[in-house]
Amino acid sequence: MGVIMRITATAAPNAGLGGSRGGAEIRQGEGAPGDNSRSIVEILILLVPLSVVLAFLIGAVFWWSVDSGQFDDLEGPAHRIISDDDSPV
């Protein structure tokens, strides 16, 4: 038993900013509201190559760490902490 209300706002032809209806005005060449396909494409042209470069950079850092032996001995440092003998001088 819900009540659906529809609220519409109308303005007189000379009301609002500069004589526009309701203060909103669409000019030729600026695009209609919701028509931002050009800006989405411009963003994708920037973000897709940036993400590819970032993926290659992460892959190169991982490859360097594997090649330099960072993952060779994962248990040795844990055992050295337990068996560490710090005798005072």
C-alpha positions as a Markdown table, in Angstrom:
| # | Residue | x | y | z |
|---|---|---|---|---|
| 1 | Met | 0.0 | 0.0 | 0.0 |
| 2 | Gly | 2.6 | 2.4 | -1.0 |
| 3 | Val | 1.9 | 5.8 | -2.4 |
| 4 | Ile | 3.9 | 6.9 | -5.4 |
| 5 | Met | 4.3 | 10.7 | -5.6 |
| 6 | Arg | 5.6 | 12.5 | -8.6 |
| 7 | Ile | 7.0 | 15.9 | -8.1 |
| 8 | Thr | 7.6 | 18.0 | -11.1 |
| 9 | Ala | 9.1 | 21.5 | -11.0 |
| 10 | Thr | 8.2 | 23.9 | -13.7 |
| 11 | Ala | 9.2 | 27.5 | -14.1 |
| 12 | Ala | 7.9 | 30.4 | -16.0 |
| 13 | Pro | 9.6 | 31.1 | -19.3 |
| 14 | Asn | 11.4 | 34.2 | -17.9 |
| 15 | Ala | 12.2 | 32.7 | -14.4 |
| 16 | Gly | 15.6 | 31.4 | -13.4 |
| 17 | Leu | 19.0 | 32.4 | -14.6 |
| 18 | Gly | 19.1 | 34.5 | -17.7 |
| 19 | Gly | 15.6 | 33.7 | -18.7 |
| 20 | Ser | 16.3 | 29.9 | -19.0 |
| 21 | Arg | 13.8 | 27.4 | -17.7 |
| 22 | Gly | 14.6 | 26.3 | -14.2 |
| 23 | Gly | 18.1 | 27.7 | -14.4 |
| 24 | Ala | 19.3 | 24.9 | -16.6 |
| 25 | Glu | 20.4 | 25.7 | -20.1 |
| 26 | Ile | 21.9 | 23.4 | -22.8 |
| 27 | Arg | 24.1 | 25.0 | -25.4 |
| 28 | Gln | 24.9 | 23.7 | -28.8 |
| 29 | Gly | 28.3 | 21.9 | -28.8 |
| 30 | Glu | 28.5 | 21.2 | -25.1 |
| 31 | Gly | 26.6 | 17.9 | -25.3 |
| 32 | Ala | 23.4 | 16.8 | -23.7 |
| 33 | Pro | 23.3 | 15.6 | -20.1 |
| 34 | Gly | 24.3 | 12.0 | -19.9 |
| 35 | Asp | 26.1 | 12.1 | -23.2 |
| 36 | Asn | 29.7 | 11.8 | -22.0 |
| 37 | Ser | 30.9 | 9.1 | -24.4 |
| 38 | Arg | 33.7 | 11.3 | -25.6 |
| 39 | Ser | 35.1 | 11.9 | -22.1 |
| 40 | Ile | 34.9 | 8.2 | -21.3 |
| 41 | Val | 36.9 | 7.4 | -24.4 |
| 42 | Glu | 39.5 | 10.0 | -23.5 |
| 43 | Ile | 39.8 | 8.5 | -20.1 |
| 44 | Leu | 40.2 | 5.0 | -21.5 |
| 45 | Ile | 42.9 | 6.2 | -23.9 |
| 46 | Leu | 44.9 | 7.3 | -20.8 |
| 47 | Leu | 44.1 | 4.5 | -18.4 |
| 48 | Val | 44.5 | 1.4 | -20.6 |
| 49 | Pro | 48.2 | 2.2 | -21.6 |
| 50 | Leu | 48.9 | 3.2 | -18.0 |
| 51 | Ser | 47.6 | -0.1 | -16.6 |
| 52 | Val | 49.6 | -2.0 | -19.2 |
| 53 | Val | 52.8 | -0.2 | -18.2 |
| 54 | Leu | 52.0 | -0.8 | -14.5 |
| 55 | Ala | 51.5 | -4.5 | -15.1 |
| 56 | Phe | 54.8 | -4.8 | -17.0 |
| 57 | Leu | 56.5 | -2.8 | -14.2 |
| 58 | Ile | 55.1 | -5.1 | -11.5 |
| 59 | Gly | 56.1 | -8.2 | -13.6 |
| 60 | Ala | 59.7 | -6.8 | -14.1 |
| 61 | Val | 60.1 | -6.2 | -10.3 |
| 62 | Phe | 58.8 | -9.7 | -9.6 |
| 63 | Trp | 61.1 | -11.2 | -12.2 |
| 64 | Trp | 64.1 | -9.3 | -10.7 |
| 65 | Ser | 63.2 | -10.5 | -7.2 |
| 66 | Val | 63.0 | -14.2 | -8.3 |
| 67 | Asp | 66.2 | -13.9 | -10.3 |
| 68 | Ser | 68.2 | -12.3 | -7.5 |
| 69 | Gly | 67.3 | -15.0 | -5.0 |
| 70 | Gln | 64.8 | -13.2 | -2.8 |
| 71 | Phe | 62.6 | -16.3 | -2.6 |
| 72 | Asp | 65.3 | -19.0 | -2.3 |
| 73 | Asp | 65.4 | -19.5 | 1.5 |
| 74 | Leu | 62.0 | -18.7 | 3.1 |
| 75 | Glu | 62.6 | -20.7 | 6.3 |
| 76 | Gly | 66.2 | -19.7 | 7.1 |
| 77 | Pro | 65.6 | -16.3 | 8.6 |
| 78 | Ala | 62.8 | -17.6 | 10.9 |
| 79 | His | 65.2 | -20.3 | 12.3 |
| 80 | Arg | 68.0 | -17.7 | 12.7 |
| 81 | Ile | 65.8 | -15.5 | 14.9 |
| 82 | Ile | 65.0 | -18.4 | 17.2 |
| 83 | Ser | 68.5 | -19.7 | 17.4 |
| 84 | Asp | 70.1 | -16.3 | 17.7 |
| 85 | Asp | 72.7 | -16.1 | 20.4 |
| 86 | Asp | 73.2 | -12.6 | 21.6 |
| 87 | Ser | 75.7 | -12.9 | 24.4 |
| 88 | Pro | 76.6 | -9.7 | 26.2 |
| 89 | Val | 80.1 | -8.5 | 25.8 |
